[in-house]
Amino acid sequence: MSDQAATKPHLAPSPVPTKKQAKVISDGIALLDGSTIIAANEAFADMFGYQDAEVIGLELGDLVTPESRELLNQMLLEEDDTPLPVTGLRKDGSEFPGHLHAVMTALSGKSERVIAIRYITGFIDLEKERDATIELLRLIHTSSDLHELMAETTSMLRRWSDCEAVGIRLRHGYDYPYFETRGFPEEHILLEDNLCAVDAQGEPILDSDGNPLLECMCGNVICGRYDPNKSFFTESGSFWTNCTTDLLATTTDKDRMVRTRNRCNGEGYESVALIPLRVGDQPFGLLQFNDKRKGRFTPELIDQLQRLGNSLAMALAQREAVMALQESEEKYRSLVESAKETILTTDPKGRVASWNSGGQAMLGYAAEDVLGKSLAVLFPDNAWSEEFQLIQMMDQAGQVKSHESVALSREGMRIPVELSISTIRNERGGVAGYSAIIRDITERKQAHEQVARAAKLSALGHMAGGIAHEISSPISTILLHTQFLLKEKDLDDSLRQDLERIEGAATRTREIVNHVLAFARKAPAKPQPCDVEHLLESCLRQFSNEIDQAQVTIERNIETALPILLLDDVQIQQVVLNLLRNAAQAMPEGGVLTISARAHPEEDAVLIQVTDTGVGIPPEHRKNIFDPFFTTKEIGEGTGLGLSLSYGLVEAHGGTIEVESEVGAGSTFTITLPLTLAVEHSA
């Protein structure tokens, strides 16, 4: 490569103390927040004698001499983008002359400043490169769309370099196709667009490290396959030649480290430069400069192209980070909004800062109802005092998982919930707020209660059955002998009365035993087609003979043409009669008893309701009324098994039985029988 060798520069001696620092052929680029360095390229760290990570967090003013610091602070304060001569201060205390210029940008969503500093000894055309750098930084700052940025950048680079063709390759999946070109013929773009080698099935071929195999010299530059000892590679991995014909004639594929396609040479391009767009170990693509004239490049021009490439690469890295953050935020927002749980955040004082649609579905509050308000609006007073203490504990624990509580809906309903709360901390470690997930656990608690109830009923059933069997035999003996003695004709009245009391007590005891045995045995249902309307009328006829109708008024609200259901009519009658009797007993001073039945299409069920205007059930008793042996009646007036037995019989039919009650206003028991029990029948 004689033409290239002839242009290798002889740099004048410089005060740069190390070999690494002698590589001042790239602009030092840094991103500032105020005057604090938050990102920088390798050239910037090298220039000041630091490792890459060491410069992050340093103040820019600490990297220049005191004389330059005052001018620098004035430039930052006035947001002046005029290049400023400065004297840099390295980590080891040595100094070097440089030019520093800055441009405001908003790539990360807020105003930040990109600064470039150049070690000026041994460089040429500084004014021209400065103008190009300022123009590039302006494009980066003003172009919101990547296509717009790349289009204007390629046009600017083509004008500035005076090359016939300029292209930019950017990463897309596993390949690096042309993203934007100027001056290349369409055939070249079509044939050279893809760098990744593929097999017969079109799948990418992988190299020995498992990465997609990128072909030709462009693949070398992007993958970092280069030998800086070769005259056509720079120390930072760029490729350039002023005569592709001579290069191909004097080197082999082994020298070039890859099998080249040679299409650039075949199309007459003699001067070719490939500049990597890379930040650290992360490749973004490359800049390509082609010209059919020989001798278009010098080492100084390549250095300048590399510095421009570094600026562009940092902009791409920043843009990609912002886009990744935005994408992550969008995914998070979508996930939060699609969640069924209530997901919210608060400020440090517990005021709601964000609210998802799941919160509106669960608790009825729209975002505007709760934003800025205390989290206390979501909890009853007694529950909130506990939750407030819980949040106070967060400063120590950092998070609380699966804490059960009660939330209050907008309509005033108390909903059992499970809370998971985490502390949100700021960059200084202080509390910035809290995030919380609130889950409705109504169904879970109901399922647990059903399991617990079933287990309790099973245990009580076994115990009660055993006791009943033990009592049944002696009671039968007592009744047998009592009835035998009562047949005696010469018994005196006093003894006969005693025997009759014994017989009555034994009879009542046997009835209790029979109730207990019925509860324990849980005889299986024997379903058959049943007309619900006729079943209820039969219950009312039997019940009417048992009560004083002068005190209890019976009202009917039974729909006609109810579906025919597969039921054990004896068992369901037993349930209805038990509810009717309980209703009458709840109205000792008289009242109105209403029995109703209707089809409920929305619930796919038939509803049977028994309503009284009696004394009602206190709240503390409602959750226990279906428990076996629970009763509020006087001793000797009930066994406490009626409702429990009714619950089990309805449950055996796949239905439910529930109660609503208000003290002093009466109660309503609702039996729900699913329409899955319905049978088809002809009129």
Disulfide bonds with the S-S distance in Angstrom:
none
